[in-house]
């Protein structure tokens, strides 16, 4: 690896929110480059994972435009084998030396593989949470202030609110098609 310090930060980013942006801003003070892994990249169109990997790439890339950081955004599909997961991530990404994560399993797996693991700060975790943002969208509550403006634009562009509502409906598919709640 060259002399640049390259970090790794992974999340599902369903959607990318201001907490993620603040964490990346803090990480940017410590590294020259950042590999951003989009976890569970194969999942989309479900209540917990409404956005595709490509849509999440758009959210992240557009949100980081003004940040003074060289970064890579890489989709990483689940393999459901924890013992092999770090090798899978390494096969999909540029080399990195430090992993930034607060997820206990992710931290353990990388630490066991010999990586330095740094904890990332949490910002207003109750509100800056994909679960909370999706809940607000479904409830018709204000959610736009919890995500970067670029994410609001992407969600509108892809009709993400409508998608989340449609995939969250429990009932007959005919009702969803006909627009019945």
ChimeraX attribute file (.defattr): number of C-alpha atoms within 10 A of each C-alpha:
attribute: neighborCount
match mode: 1-to-1
recipient: residues
	/A:1	9
	/A:2	6
	/A:3	6
	/A:4	11
	/A:5	15
	/A:6	22
	/A:7	25
	/A:8	25
	/A:9	22
	/A:10	22
	/A:11	17
	/A:12	20
	/A:13	22
	/A:14	24
	/A:15	27
	/A:16	26
	/A:17	25
	/A:18	21
	/A:19	21
	/A:20	24
	/A:21	18
	/A:22	15
	/A:23	16
	/A:24	21
	/A:25	15
	/A:26	13
	/A:27	21
	/A:28	19
	/A:29	10
	/A:30	14
	/A:31	17
	/A:32	16
	/A:33	19
	/A:34	25
	/A:35	20
	/A:36	22
	/A:37	23
	/A:38	23
	/A:39	20
	/A:40	19
	/A:41	21
	/A:42	13
	/A:43	16
	/A:44	16
	/A:45	15
	/A:46	15
	/A:47	19
	/A:48	18
	/A:49	22
	/A:50	22
	/A:51	25
	/A:52	18
	/A:53	25
	/A:54	13
	/A:55	20
	/A:56	23
	/A:57	21
	/A:58	17
	/A:59	26
	/A:60	24
	/A:61	16
	/A:62	16
	/A:63	19
	/A:64	17
	/A:65	10
	/A:66	8
	/A:67	12
	/A:68	12
	/A:69	17
	/A:70	13
	/A:71	18
	/A:72	16
	/A:73	19
	/A:74	20
	/A:75	23
	/A:76	22
	/A:77	18
	/A:78	15
	/A:79	11
	/A:80	8
	/A:81	9
	/A:82	13
	/A:83	11
	/A:84	11
	/A:85	17
	/A:86	18
	/A:87	12
	/A:88	16
	/A:89	20
	/A:90	11
	/A:91	11
	/A:92	14
	/A:93	17
	/A:94	15
	/A:95	16
	/A:96	18
	/A:97	15
	/A:98	21
	/A:99	23
	/A:100	23
	/A:101	20
	/A:102	16
	/A:103	12
	/A:104	9
	/A:105	11
	/A:106	18
	/A:107	19
	/A:108	14
	/A:109	17
	/A:110	19
	/A:111	16
	/A:112	12
	/A:113	12
	/A:114	11
	/A:115	16
	/A:116	15
	/A:117	20
	/A:118	17
	/A:119	12
	/A:120	18
	/A:121	17
	/A:122	13
	/A:123	15
	/A:124	10
	/A:125	11
	/A:126	11
	/A:127	17
	/A:128	20
	/A:129	22
	/A:130	22
	/A:131	16
	/A:132	15
	/A:133	24
	/A:134	22
	/A:135	16
	/A:136	15
	/A:137	18
	/A:138	18
	/A:139	11
	/A:140	11
	/A:141	11
	/A:142	10
	/A:143	18
	/A:144	16
	/A:145	13
	/A:146	20
	/A:147	22
	/A:148	20
	/A:149	16
	/A:150	18
	/A:151	24
	/A:152	19
	/A:153	14
	/A:154	17
	/A:155	21
	/A:156	12
	/A:157	11
	/A:158	12
	/A:159	11
	/A:160	19
	/A:161	16
	/A:162	14
	/A:163	16
	/A:164	21
	/A:165	19
	/A:166	22
	/A:167	17
	/A:168	16
	/A:169	15
	/A:170	10
	/A:171	10
	/A:172	9
	/A:173	13
	/A:174	9
	/A:175	13
	/A:176	16
	/A:177	10
	/A:178	8
	/A:179	9
	/A:180	12
	/A:181	11
